[in-house]
Amino acid sequence: MTDQGSPYGAIYEAVERHRAELLRLEHGATADTLKAYGKVWARLRRRVETLAKQHRAAIDAGESPDQAWVADYQRVSELMAQVEGDLRRLHDRVYQRTVSAESRAIEMGERHFQDVLAISGDAYGDPAIMASYNRVPLEAMRDLVGTLRPGTPLRVLLDGLGTVASQQIRDELMAGLAVGEGPRAVARRIRGALGGDMSRALRISRTEMLRAYRTATNERYRANEHLVNGWRWVSSKDSRVCPACLALDGTWHPASEVQQDHPNGRCQAIPSLRGRDNPDDPAPWETGAQWLEKQSPETQQQVLGGAVEAYRQGQITLSDLQGTATSPLWGTVPRRRALSEVIPKSEPSA
């Protein structure tokens, strides 16, 4: 439980408010992206249904399959050129929306850090904490975290989404026409391709916004090392939390380390105040491991999945499930270890 004599109770509550504000920003970006994809899908569905009807009508009118396919291939090519144009414009919109959210997240980080320092100064009766705060210029922060600028990996990834989706749509469309499916059935076949594109775009947008917030916040920690000597990991505590992130909740990290969360992660960092928070001491709040112990069997099942019985029987601890993964795009991030990695299967007897 949180130490009521420590300012970290108030700081922890502030960080939860900050998390909610960030999620509201993310939800706004998500809603805008979903609306844009919905418009593209509505146009695409009408075109696909028209094409499927034309193909069916040609076959019913006695055209040979070869003749129908020649005409359809031309129409499909025209359709896909339109689709690729739609997707390029759509991804430009996602890009601009993400850059805007990134900028707002950086500004939020400034306010949130000042909020935490003000709470600390009030709690310790030390006005010098805020008086000695070093502000980092917002423009410098935007330059530091500007990974969506043209030519960067994330920008290239966003640009490439439309190419992948359009090929998947083309494949599904041709397959549907080949077997003589009706217009609605053909439309259903290609909806998954567009949905996959949307999911990837949303994941990139959300992850980049939160990464910008964490990176800029960490830079503020470094600029204020006379006040902050590190930070502690804070995870969400609900049935949807990643076990690897939950295991990290409360752990101490130096200011030189930037918090890296996995795509769609919801974790944040609480600054560790120099002279107030000893890195060797446990976190002054209920950690993720302590929280999980108190949860109902249903919640433990939702969090741990197939590892829940081994956890309940004491064969593993939550920290055993905490691993890392590395990718060229997202870097080194938390990863849930599989139960087979923690408890290797025994060799079969001879």
Sequence and secondary structure as in RCSB ss.txt:
>XXXX:A:sequence
MTDQGSPYGAIYEAVERHRAELLRLEHGATADTLKAYGKVWARLRRRVETLAKQHRAAIDAGESPDQAWVADYQR
VSELMAQVEGDLRRLHDRVYQRTVSAESRAIEMGERHFQDVLAISGDAYGDPAIMASYNRVPLEAMRDLVGTLRP
GTPLRVLLDGLGTVASQQIRDELMAGLAVGEGPRAVARRIRGALGGDMSRALRISRTEMLRAYRTATNERYRANE
HLVNGWRWVSSKDSRVCPACLALDGTWHPASEVQQDHPNGRCQAIPSLRGRDNPDDPAPWETGAQWLEKQSPETQ
QQVLGGAVEAYRQGQITLSDLQGTATSPLWGTVPRRRALSEVIPKSEPSA
>XXXX:A:secstr
   TTSTHHHHHHHHHHHHHHHHHHHHHHHHHHHHHHHHHHHHHHHHHHHHHHHHHHHHHTT  HHHHHHHHHHH
HHHHHHHHHHHHHHHHHHHHHHHHHHHHHHHHHHHHHHHHHHHHHHHHHT THHHHT     HHHHHHHT TTST
TSHHHHHHHHHHHHHHHHHHHHHHHHHHTT  HHHHHHHHHHHHHHHHHHHHHHHHHHHHHHHHHHHHHHHHHTT
TTEEEEEEE   STT  HHHHHHTT EEETTS     TT   EEEEEETTTS TTS  SS  HHHHHHTS HHHH
HHHHGGGHHHHHTTS  GGGGEEEEEETTTEEEEEE  HHHHS       
